[in-house]
Amino acid sequence: MESLGDAIANFGFPIAITIYLLVRMEKRVERLTESIYELAKTISAQR
């Protein structure tokens, strides 16, 4: 049972930080994807 507690103590913080960063990056990736689609539409419209 101690090893479970040690595992949570050792890996809990990095897992929490990773989840936080992934959630934050997801929003930015979505905005970037939308911008790329808009750029593609604009380029297609100018041809």
C-alpha positions as a Python dict, from the first residue, in 0.01 Angstrom:
ca = {
    (1, 'M'): (0, 0, 0),
    (2, 'E'): (292, 234, 61),
    (3, 'S'): (409, 189, -296),
    (4, 'L'): (69, 309, -421),
    (5, 'G'): (98, 620, -208),
    (6, 'D'): (453, 680, -331),
    (7, 'A'): (342, 636, -693),
    (8, 'I'): (64, 891, -649),
    (9, 'A'): (301, 1133, -479),
    (10, 'N'): (565, 1092, -749),
    (11, 'F'): (340, 1095, -1054),
    (12, 'G'): (34, 1291, -943),
    (13, 'F'): (185, 1637, -989),
    (14, 'P'): (335, 1571, -1335),
    (15, 'I'): (9, 1415, -1451),
    (16, 'A'): (-190, 1714, -1325),
    (17, 'I'): (45, 1958, -1502),
    (18, 'T'): (29, 1755, -1823),
    (19, 'I'): (-351, 1754, -1824),
    (20, 'Y'): (-359, 2127, -1755),
    (21, 'L'): (-119, 2202, -2041),
    (22, 'L'): (-303, 1974, -2283),
    (23, 'V'): (-632, 2149, -2210),
    (24, 'R'): (-474, 2491, -2262),
    (25, 'M'): (-299, 2386, -2581),
    (26, 'E'): (-619, 2234, -2722),
    (27, 'K'): (-784, 2576, -2731),
    (28, 'R'): (-487, 2726, -2911),
    (29, 'V'): (-473, 2442, -3161),
    (30, 'E'): (-843, 2489, -3235),
    (31, 'R'): (-791, 2861, -3298),
    (32, 'L'): (-492, 2787, -3519),
    (33, 'T'): (-693, 2533, -3718),
    (34, 'E'): (-974, 2787, -3770),
    (35, 'S'): (-722, 3047, -3886),
    (36, 'I'): (-570, 2804, -4135),
    (37, 'Y'): (-915, 2724, -4279),
    (38, 'E'): (-991, 3096, -4313),
    (39, 'L'): (-659, 3153, -4484),
    (40, 'A'): (-725, 2868, -4727),
    (41, 'K'): (-1069, 3016, -4810),
    (42, 'T'): (-917, 3358, -4868),
    (43, 'I'): (-648, 3220, -5096),
    (44, 'S'): (-903, 3016, -5292),
    (45, 'A'): (-1130, 3319, -5334),
    (46, 'Q'): (-848, 3529, -5479),
    (47, 'R'): (-768, 3283, -5757),
}
